[in-house]
Amino acid sequence: MAGQTDLGPARVAALDRSDMLGAIAGLPRQLTAGYAVARSGLSGVFGAAAAPAPPERPTGLVVCGMGGSAIGADLVLAALPGLRVPAVVVRGYGLPAWVSSQTLVVAVSYSGDTEETLTCAEGALERGCTPVCIASGGALAGLAEGRGLPLLAVPVGGQPRASLGYLAMPLLATLEAAGLCADFSADIEETAALLRAGNDALGPQAPDATHVAKRLAGRLHNKQAVVYGAGLTVPAARRWKGQVNENAKAPAFWNELPELDHNELMGWTSLPHVAAATLAVFLDDAYGDARLLRRARLTAAELEARGVAVERVETRGASRLARLFSLVQLGDYASFYLALLYGVDPTPVAAIEEFKAKLAGGAGA
């Protein structure tokens, strides 16, 4: 870190005016609290005598959400490779054609006013579904209250991406209540403990010499980030990309193995100035498929041979949930420190808010 901007508590105090650091450090608490509150709120919902109620034995699962409200679903589903019904995360306006009254539909919108998610929730009702709604308020909460739908409320006042635990754990609790997965209490306890230890190692007070997140931020500084996942780590790669975009206000992209070896690999064979301006981060699962790990190693070598700088990061923890969230935590911290290197407050997303205003009919519509 020698020669770089100081990333200690003073720099944090000067730039982090909305306390994004507090939200990142609060992830283990969000996981345990979000899970406990949701389990309590779902008591008696499935198979309830009073209508409407979600199907007691769903034949499929659809989670509707956008941005920070959708990534939790990607992570939860990646932690459940043995799910025995079709499952999809919908980032858009339309539900799959196969959705019926026996499909479990979960609508997730932190604000409760996400246009695409509201459209999907209303479409689910038209097909005879009883969507479970996860929101802090807004029109989605109003729809749930007006139609008597299950509503799992999350705390207000944050950014969707900074409320990941509150948004992801109600979904996991919902799948438990629907009989789609086993009890995850032990995995959540392991994950929370791992993240609490991670906070000690990744916080601004930790020494720079051994600070993985600060070192990563230094390597990402003034570089284009591409983040590659494989198997379990694919949703973590998507999360890293979004965090660099929103926290550091910087371009970032993601892809997954083995698919990228069949197309994107070719894209690095020309434009050496682009390669020289890029850092490729490979997210490896310590317990991953040996074929994917070999591909990641060989792909990284191919990129390095063409002038792309490479960083390899490995999961920590035992359970799939813990391993996923170990990567989420590191990416959150690295993007936070990258924001400090760029001299920006990590929290505001002015360009997104301005675009939403235009969509809603404001200036420039």
Stockholm file with secondary structure:
# STOCKHOLM 1.0

chainA/1-365         MAGQTDLGPARVAALDRSDMLGAIAGLPRQLTAGYAVARSGLSGVFGAAAAPAPPERPTGLVVCGMGGSAIGADLVLAALPGLRVPAVVVRGYGLPAWVSSQTLVVAVSYSGDTEETLTCAEGALERGCTPVCIASGGALAGLAEGRGLPLLAVPVGGQPRASLGYLAMPLLATLEAAGLCADFSADIEETAALLRAGNDALGPQAPDATHVAKRLAGRLHNKQAVVYGAGLTVPAARRWKGQVNENAKAPAFWNELPELDHNELMGWTSLPHVAAATLAVFLDDAYGDARLLRRARLTAAELEARGVAVERVETRGASRLARLFSLVQLGDYASFYLALLYGVDPTPVAAIEEFKAKLAGGAGA
#=GR chainA/1-365 SS CTTSCCCSHHHHHHHCTTCHHHHHHTHHHHHHHHHHHHHHHTTTTTTCSSSSCCCSSCSEEEEECCGGGTHHHHHHHHTCTTCCSCEEEECSSCCCTTCCTTEEEEEEESSSCCHHHHHHHHHHHHTTCCCEEEESSHHHHHHHHHHTCCEEECCSSSCGGGGHHHHHHHHHHHHHHTTSSCCCHHHHHHHHHHHHHHHHHHSTTSCGGGCHHHHHHHHHTTSEEEEEEEGGGHHHHHHHHHHHHHHSCCCEEEEEETGGGGTHHHHTTSCHHHHHTEEEEEEECTTCCHHHHHHHHHHHHHHHHTTCEEEEEECCSSSHHHHHHHHHHHHHHHHHHHHHHHTCCSSCCHHHHHHHHHHTTCTTC
#=GC SS_cons         CTTSCCCSHHHHHHHCTTCHHHHHHTHHHHHHHHHHHHHHHTTTTTTCSSSSCCCSSCSEEEEECCGGGTHHHHHHHHTCTTCCSCEEEECSSCCCTTCCTTEEEEEEESSSCCHHHHHHHHHHHHTTCCCEEEESSHHHHHHHHHHTCCEEECCSSSCGGGGHHHHHHHHHHHHHHTTSSCCCHHHHHHHHHHHHHHHHHHSTTSCGGGCHHHHHHHHHTTSEEEEEEEGGGHHHHHHHHHHHHHHSCCCEEEEEETGGGGTHHHHTTSCHHHHHTEEEEEEECTTCCHHHHHHHHHHHHHHHHTTCEEEEEECCSSSHHHHHHHHHHHHHHHHHHHHHHHTCCSSCCHHHHHHHHHHTTCTTC
//
